[in-house]
Amino acid sequence: MDVLSLQSYDYTLPKELIAKYPAIPKESARLLVYNRRDKSIIHSDFWNFASFLPKDTLLVFNDTKVIPARFYGRKILKDSKMGKGAKIEALFHKELEYSYLLQCKGRLKEGARIAFAGGIVAEIIKDRGMGFKEVKFFEVIDNVFNPLTKEKFFAFLEQYGVIPLPPYIKRETKEQDREDYNAVFARHLGAIAAPTASLHFSQESFEALTQTFNYAYVTLHIGAGTFMGVSVDNILEHKIHKESFYLSQESQQKISKATHITAIGTTATRVVEYFARTGYMCGECDLFLHLLNKPILTQAILTNFHLPKTTLLMLVASFVGLEEMQRIYKEAIKKQYRFYSYGDGMLIL
């Protein structure tokens, strides 16, 4: 198989294996354990997760928190101060210097306005293509448009937004997803997708892990780019998305001194590896891990099962090799593991 060919990272998944809800209790989720030394596969569950870890490992968690980033409004018709036009679905992506970047469903030209709940209005100031719009928000009081402060914008999302479940979860978002789609240790608001490997830990199992193993936090705010498939035949031509990250002095010291690192998720892996290559403790991470750019500091990774033809699958291959990645995924499908965000997990040692 050609490690640079996009087709080498394809597979067929039966739709019934896409998890729509998380396992309850969290630790009942299944765990496939792959050992790189002898290429063995063990089928277990998260009740036994800690038993597979080396005692001297440093666990690295991504403590980002998912924003209720999806919200709905109505296009404001000409000469109307109320939203009476077509329904608009908006997804917050990131804060810009003087505006915000949204992905919008619906016809919206530059200058168009959208009315949202709570007297909030957005104005399209630039069309960036592919559904992305640069917008400014206003609070309308007595027909006066006042620029919306950052604090009020995020308060608006908290009150009126919903958790942006990935598009492959074919159901309506529920209130319970605010809890289910965040790790128990999530604390820094900024992601629009969860670091899903972290969702397998309850408060009790997380506390047990942190009492048994050394650990560190990193923060990487996951964007929608994490779900984007690669569309070029040669994967080296793919331009990977950028995501904001932060690493504290304490975490930097722990990672630098660690003799063995287990990253909890692909996003924690990317921060560790970006730091290993650059020494940067904050900024925009655009690291693309693949078989020609393998991890240099991370020895083990906990991750979920990912979509075909994505950089996440290529990251997994960077740990185990292309043929073994395909073998592992065939085995997981054969054993009917649950896939994607709310699915089961895999520990690569």
C-alpha positions in Angstrom: 0.0 0.0 0.0 1.1 3.5 -0.8 1.5 5.5 2.4 1.0 8.8 0.5 -2.1 7.7 -1.4 -5.4 9.0 0.1 -7.1 5.7 -1.0 -4.9 3.8 1.5 -6.8 5.5 4.3 -10.2 4.4 3.2 -12.5 1.8 4.7 -16.2 0.8 4.7 -18.1 1.1 8.0 -21.6 -0.3 8.5 -23.9 2.6 9.5 -25.2 0.7 12.6 -21.7 0.9 14.1 -21.8 4.7 14.4 -22.6 5.5 18.0 -25.4 7.9 18.6 -25.1 8.0 22.4 -22.2 7.4 24.8 -21.9 4.2 26.8 -23.5 4.2 30.3 -21.7 3.9 32.5 -18.7 5.5 30.7 -16.3 2.8 31.7 -18.5 0.1 30.1 -17.3 1.3 26.7 -15.1 -1.2 25.0 -11.3 -0.8 24.7 -9.2 -2.3 22.0 -5.6 -2.5 23.2 -2.8 -2.7 20.5 0.7 -3.5 21.5 3.3 -2.3 19.0 6.0 -4.5 20.3 4.4 -7.8 19.3 1.4 -6.5 17.2 -1.0 -8.2 19.6 -4.7 -7.1 20.1 -6.5 -7.4 23.3 -10.3 -6.8 23.6 -11.2 -5.2 27.0 -13.1 -2.2 28.4 -12.5 1.0 30.2 -12.9 -0.5 33.6 -9.4 -2.0 32.9 -7.8 0.9 31.2 -5.3 1.7 34.0 -4.0 -1.8 34.1 -2.5 -1.5 30.6 -0.5 1.6 31.3 3.2 1.7 32.3 3.5 2.8 35.9 5.9 5.6 34.9 3.8 7.1 32.2 2.7 10.8 32.1 -0.9 11.1 31.1 -1.6 14.2 29.0 -5.2 15.5 28.9 -6.7 18.2 26.7 -8.9 20.3 29.0 -10.7 22.3 26.4 -14.5 22.8 26.8 -17.0 22.6 24.1 -19.0 25.8 23.4 -22.8 25.5 22.7 -21.7 26.8 19.3 -24.7 26.1 17.1 -27.5 28.6 17.1 -30.4 29.6 14.9 -31.9 32.9 13.7 -33.9 34.5 10.9 -32.7 36.6 8.0 -33.8 40.2 8.4 -35.8 41.3 5.3 -35.3 44.7 3.8 -36.8 47.5 5.8 -37.6 45.1 8.6 -36.1 45.3 12.1 -37.3 41.8 13.0 -36.2 38.5 11.6 -38.9 37.5 9.2 -36.9 35.9 6.5 -35.5 32.4 5.9 -34.2 30.4 8.9 -30.5 30.5 9.3 -28.3 28.0 11.1 -25.0 29.4 12.3 -22.0 27.6 13.8 -19.4 29.7 15.7 -15.8 28.9 14.7 -13.6 31.4 16.3 -13.1 34.9 17.6 -11.3 37.3 15.2 -9.6 40.6 16.2 -12.7 42.7 15.8 -15.3 40.2 14.6 -16.3 36.5 14.6 -16.0 33.7 12.1 -19.2 31.7 11.6 -20.2 28.9 9.2 -23.8 29.6 8.0 -26.4 27.6 6.2 -28.6 29.8 4.1 -28.1 32.5 1.4 -26.4 35.4 2.9 -24.6 38.2 1.1 -22.2 40.8 2.5 -24.3 43.4 4.4 -27.1 40.9 5.2 -28.4 40.8 8.8 -29.7 38.0 10.9 -31.9 38.3 14.0 -31.3 36.0 16.9 -33.0 35.5 20.2 -32.4 38.0 23.0 -32.4 41.0 20.7 -29.1 40.0 19.1 -28.4 40.8 15.5 -25.4 39.7 13.3 -24.2 41.6 10.2 -22.2 39.8 7.5 -19.2 41.9 6.8 -17.2 39.5 4.6 -18.0 36.3 2.7 -15.0 34.0 3.1 -16.5 31.2 0.9 -17.4 27.6 1.7 -20.2 28.9 3.9 -17.9 30.9 6.2 -18.9 34.4 7.1 -17.1 37.1 9.0 -19.7 38.8 11.1 -20.2 41.5 13.8 -22.8 41.2 16.5 -25.0 43.9 17.9 -27.4 44.2 20.8 -30.5 46.0 19.7 -32.1 48.2 22.4 -34.8 50.7 21.4 -33.9 50.2 17.7 -30.3 51.3 18.5 -27.5 48.8 17.4 -24.9 48.6 20.1 -21.8 46.5 19.5 -22.0 43.3 21.5 -19.2 42.7 24.0 -17.3 39.5 24.0 -18.7 38.6 27.5 -22.3 39.1 26.2 -21.7 37.1 23.1 -20.5 34.0 25.0 -23.3 34.5 27.5 -25.7 34.5 24.5 -24.2 31.2 23.2 -24.5 29.7 26.7 -28.2 30.6 26.9 -29.4 30.0 23.3 -26.8 27.8 21.7 -26.8 24.0 21.4 -23.9 21.6 21.5 -22.6 21.1 17.9 -22.8 17.3 17.6 -20.9 16.0 14.6 -22.9 15.6 11.4 -22.6 11.8 11.4 -24.7 11.6 14.7 -28.1 11.5 13.0 -30.3 12.8 15.8 -31.4 16.0 17.5 -29.1 17.5 20.1 -30.4 17.0 23.6 -29.7 18.9 26.8 -27.8 15.9 28.2 -25.2 16.4 25.4 -23.9 19.5 27.2 -22.6 17.1 29.8 -22.0 14.0 27.7 -20.0 15.8 25.0 -17.5 17.3 27.5 -14.8 15.6 29.5 -15.3 15.7 33.3 -12.2 17.8 33.6 -13.1 20.3 30.8 -12.5 23.8 31.9 -11.3 26.2 29.2 -14.2 27.2 26.9 -13.3 27.4 23.3 -13.8 24.2 21.3 -16.6 23.3 18.9 -15.8 19.6 19.0 -14.9 17.4 21.9 -11.6 15.6 22.5 -13.6 12.4 22.4 -11.0 10.0 23.9 -11.6 11.9 27.2 -15.3 11.2 27.2 -14.7 7.7 28.5 -13.8 8.8 32.0 -16.3 9.4 34.8 -15.3 11.7 37.7 -14.5 8.7 39.8 -12.3 6.9 37.2 -10.6 10.2 36.3 -9.7 10.9 40.0 -8.4 7.3 40.3 -6.1 7.8 37.3 -4.7 11.1 38.6 -4.1 9.6 42.0 -2.2 6.7 40.4 -0.3 8.3 37.6 1.6 11.6 37.0 -0.5 13.8 34.6 -0.5 17.1 32.8 -3.0 19.3 31.1 -2.7 21.0 27.7 -5.4 23.1 26.0 -6.2 22.8 22.3 -9.5 24.3 21.1 -10.8 21.9 18.5 -12.3 23.4 15.4 -14.6 22.0 12.7 -11.5 21.3 10.6 -10.9 18.2 12.7 -13.9 16.5 10.8 -12.8 17.6 7.3 -11.7 14.8 5.0 -8.6 15.0 2.9 -9.5 15.6 -0.7 -6.1 15.4 -2.5 -4.7 12.2 -3.8 -1.3 12.8 -2.3 -1.8 13.4 1.4 1.3 15.6 1.6 -0.5 18.2 -0.5 -3.2 18.5 2.2 -3.2 21.8 4.1 -4.1 20.9 7.6 -6.3 23.2 9.8 -5.0 25.4 12.5 -6.2 25.3 16.1 -5.3 27.5 19.1 -3.4 25.8 21.9 -1.8 26.6 25.3 0.7 24.9 27.5 1.4 26.0 31.1 4.9 26.2 32.5 4.1 23.3 34.8 2.9 21.1 32.0 5.9 22.1 29.8 8.2 20.9 32.6 6.4 17.6 33.1 6.4 16.8 29.4 10.0 17.7 29.0 11.1 15.5 31.9 8.8 12.5 31.2 10.3 9.2 30.3 7.0 7.9 28.9 4.0 9.8 27.7 0.5 8.6 27.1 -1.6 11.2 25.2 -5.3 11.0 25.9 -6.5 11.7 22.4 -5.2 12.9 19.1 -5.5 16.6 20.1 -3.3 16.1 23.2 -0.9 14.2 20.9 -0.7 17.1 18.5 0.1 19.6 21.3 2.8 17.4 22.7 4.4 16.8 19.3 4.1 20.4 18.2 5.8 21.5 21.5 8.5 18.8 20.9 9.3 20.3 17.5 9.0 24.0 18.2 9.3 24.6 21.9 6.2 26.9 21.6 3.8 26.9 24.6 1.0 28.8 22.8 -0.2 29.8 19.4 -1.7 28.0 16.4 -1.1 24.3 16.0 -1.0 23.1 12.4 1.0 19.9 12.9 0.1 17.1 10.5 1.3 13.7 11.8 1.5 10.9 9.2 3.9 8.1 8.3 6.5 10.5 7.0 6.2 12.7 10.1 5.9 10.3 13.0 5.6 11.2 16.8 8.9 11.8 18.4 7.9 12.2 22.1 4.6 10.4 22.5 4.9 6.7 23.2 1.3 5.7 23.7 -2.1 7.2 22.7 -5.7 6.6 23.7 -8.1 7.4 20.8 -11.5 6.7 19.4 -12.1 5.2 16.0 -12.0 7.8 13.2 -13.6 8.6 9.9 -11.9 7.3 6.7 -9.7 9.6 4.7 -9.1 12.0 7.6 -5.9 13.3 9.1 -6.9 11.6 12.4 -6.7 8.2 10.7 -3.3 9.2 9.3 -2.2 10.2 12.8 -3.1 6.7 14.0 -1.2 5.2 11.1 1.9 7.2 12.2 2.0 5.2 15.4 1.3 1.7 14.0 2.0 1.7 10.3 -0.5 1.6 7.4 -1.1 -2.1 7.2 -1.5 -2.5 10.9 -3.9 0.4 11.0 -6.0 -1.3 8.4 -5.8 -4.6 10.3 -6.9 -3.0 13.5 -9.9 -1.3 11.9 -11.0 -4.5 10.2 -10.8 -6.3 13.6 -12.8 -3.5 15.3 -15.5 -3.7 12.6 -15.5 -7.5 12.8 -16.0 -7.3 16.6 -18.6 -4.6 16.2 -17.0 -1.9 18.1 -18.9 1.4 18.2 -17.3 4.1 16.1 -16.7 7.9 16.2 -17.3 10.5 18.8 -19.6 8.6 21.2 -18.0 5.3 20.4 -15.5 2.9 21.9 -11.8 3.5 22.3 -8.4 2.1 21.3 -5.2 2.2 23.3 -2.0 2.0 21.3 1.0 1.0 23.4 
